[in-house]
Amino acid sequence: MGQRILVVEDDATTAAYIAKGLMEEGFVVDRADNGRDGLFHATDGDYAAIVLDRMLPGLDGLAVLGAMRASGIATPVLVLSARAAVEDRVGGLVAGADDYLTKPFAFAELLARIRVLIRRGAVVPTVETKLSCANLEMDLLARKVRRDDQVIELQPREFRLLEYLLRHKEEVVTRTMLLEGVWDYHFDPGTNVIDVHVSRLRKKIDEGHCPILLHTVRGAGYRLGVLG
């Protein structure tokens, strides 16, 4: 049996056109003509991909998408919409869509995009739950940090800073990278906020432990790792 695709589209002509083309390509197609039924199918069925119209009766397409993602449903979703403005496309992607195709569209392009989404979805990424550097360990699920089996208490921003450094261990991390990756600043606020937090973090993770892990790279930034 072919892979299953869910098409959630309230326009009967468009839905029939998509379903016919997909079935001719060997897919098994389920259809829903409103948001509520679409969400029911999405949460109940095992689909390779979902084609979701943005403007739907009963429940808006982005609301369906938000409910799916909030429920942990990771099925690839391609949003269809007549709204082609950049902010509309960005809004769809931010809401959790994997792709966004504007109407009118060519079926060949729709099919190609669906195949790409299915290939992407077939590669299940390994979710990291623990990060480490030498004898320093971070448990991302428990939100705990240990060194030499000693629990290190960190403030939320310190935890985020250390997580960023661990994800870039043995690399020089610049101030700009930290401002963007840890503080979500896309400008330099002109304060010593980074120096203060790095100093606090260094005291917590390095004081009384060996080897020293958090190093200042003069004129460049910081580096988490074992020297030598």
N, C-alpha and C positions, 0 to 999 in steps of 0.2 A: 504494500500500500504506500502511496506517495505521502510526502510531508503535508501536514495540515496547516492551512492558513486561515486566519479569521479576518473577514472583511466587515468593518463596521461603517456603513455608509447609508444615509437616509434617502439619497436619490436613487430610485430603483433602476434607472437606465444606466447610471454610472456603476452601480453595484453589479448589475448583470454583465456589463462589459468587462469589468475586472475579473469577476468569477469565471466567466467563459474562457477568457484568455489564460487564467491560471490553471484551470482544469485541463485545457488543451496541452499545457506544459507538464501535466502529470501530478499536479497538486490536488489535494482534497480540500475543498473550500467550505467553510461555515460562514453564514451571513447573519448580521444583525442590523436593524434599521433605526435603532435609537441607542442612546448612551447607556441606559440601564441594562438592556439586554446584552449590549456589547461587553459591559463590565462583568455581567454574570458569566458569559461565555469565556472571557479572558481569565477569570479566576477559577473556572471549572475545567477548562480544557488544556490539553498539552499541545501548544501550537509552536511551530517553527518560527513564525513571524505573525505580526498583526498589522493590517492596513487600517488606519483609523482616521475618519473624517474629523475635521476640527469642529465644524458647526453641526451639532446633532440635537435632535429633540430629546427631552427627558433629562439628559445630562450632557453637558458640553464635553467635547473630545478631550480637552486638556484636563477637565475634572476627572474623566475616566482614567486618563493617563496617571494623574496624581494619585488616585485611589489604588491603581495597580502597583505603582512603585512603593507606596506606603505599606502595601500588603506583602512586599518582598517579591513581587512577580517581575522577573528580569527578562521576560520574552521581548525580543527585539520589536520595536514599533516604528512604523513609517507613518507619519502624519500627512494627510492630504488636506489641502486648503486652497481656497481661492484668494486668500489674503497673502500677498506676495511681498509686503514691505519687510525690510530687514528686521525691524523690531518684532514683527510677527513670527518670522522664522527663528529668530533668537529665542523668543518666548517659548516656542514649541520645544526647542532643544533643551532649554533650561528646565522645562517642566518634566523632562525625562525621555523625550523622543530620541530615537537613534538616527533618524533621518527625517527630512521635511521636503515634500514635493508639492509644487504649486500647480493648480488647475488653470487651464487645460494641460494635460500631459500626454505624452506618447506612451502606449502600453510597453513598448520595448524598453523604455527608460525605467518604468515602474518595475518591470520584471528584473532588470539588471540590478536595481537597487535592493530588491527583495533578496536576490541571490547573494549579494554582498553581505547583507545583514545576517542571513542564515549561516554563511561561512564564518563570519565573525563570532556569532553566538555559539558555534560548535567548539570554539576554543575556550575552554573553561579556565579562567585565570586562577592561579593559586593565590588565595587570600592570606596575606601575612598577618599573623596574630602576635608574633614575637620578633623583636629586634635586639641585636646585641653587638657589643664591641668589647673584645677581651672578656673580662669578668663582670662587665656591666650588662644587665639585661632589662628589657622593657616588655611588659605584657600589655598589649594594646587592648585586650578585652577586659582584663581586670583593672586596667589603668594603674598598674603598679610598676615601680622601678626597684631593682635590687642590685647590690654590688657585694660580692663575697657573701651572698645569702643575707645581707643586711638590707632591710627595707629603707628606701630613701623617700622621704616625703617631699613632694613637689607641688607648687602652685600650678593651676591650669596653664598659664602662659609658659612656665618653666618646662612643664611636661611637653607642650607643643614645640618648644625650642629644642629640647633634647630629641624628640621624635624626628624633627627635621634634620638635625645633625647626624642621627643614627642612619637615616635614609641616605645620607651623603657621606658616610664614614670614609675616612682616608682621602677625602677630597677637601680642597680649600673652598670654604663657603664665604662669599663676600657679604658685606653689609647690605647691599641692595637685594641679594637673594634672601637674606633673613627678613628684611623689611617686607618684602612681597610674600614670602612663604609662611612667615610666622605672624606678622602683624597685619597683613593684607593692606599695607601701605604701598602705593605706587609712586611715592615721592619721598624724599628725605625730610623728615620733620625737623631736622636740625637739633635734635636732642641727643642725650647720651643713653637713651632707653635700652639700646642693645648692649652697651658696655655694662650697665647696671645688672641686666638679667644674666648676661654671660658670667659676670663675676659671682653672682649668687649661685648660679648653676655649677660653676667650677668648684666652689666651696663645698657644695653638697655632694657632688659625685667623686671629687678627687681627694679632698682632705682626709688624711688617714688611710688612704688606699694607694696601692702600687699596681701597675705603673700609672703615671699621670696620663690622662686621656685627652683632656680639652686644652688645646694649644692656641695661642695667638700667633698668627702669621703676620709679622710686621708689614704694614702697608698693603695688605691684601685681604685679611679677614680672619677666619678661625678654621681650625681643623680638629676633628674628633678622630683619634686613632693612636696607635702605639708608635712612638718615634723609634727610628733605628732599623 
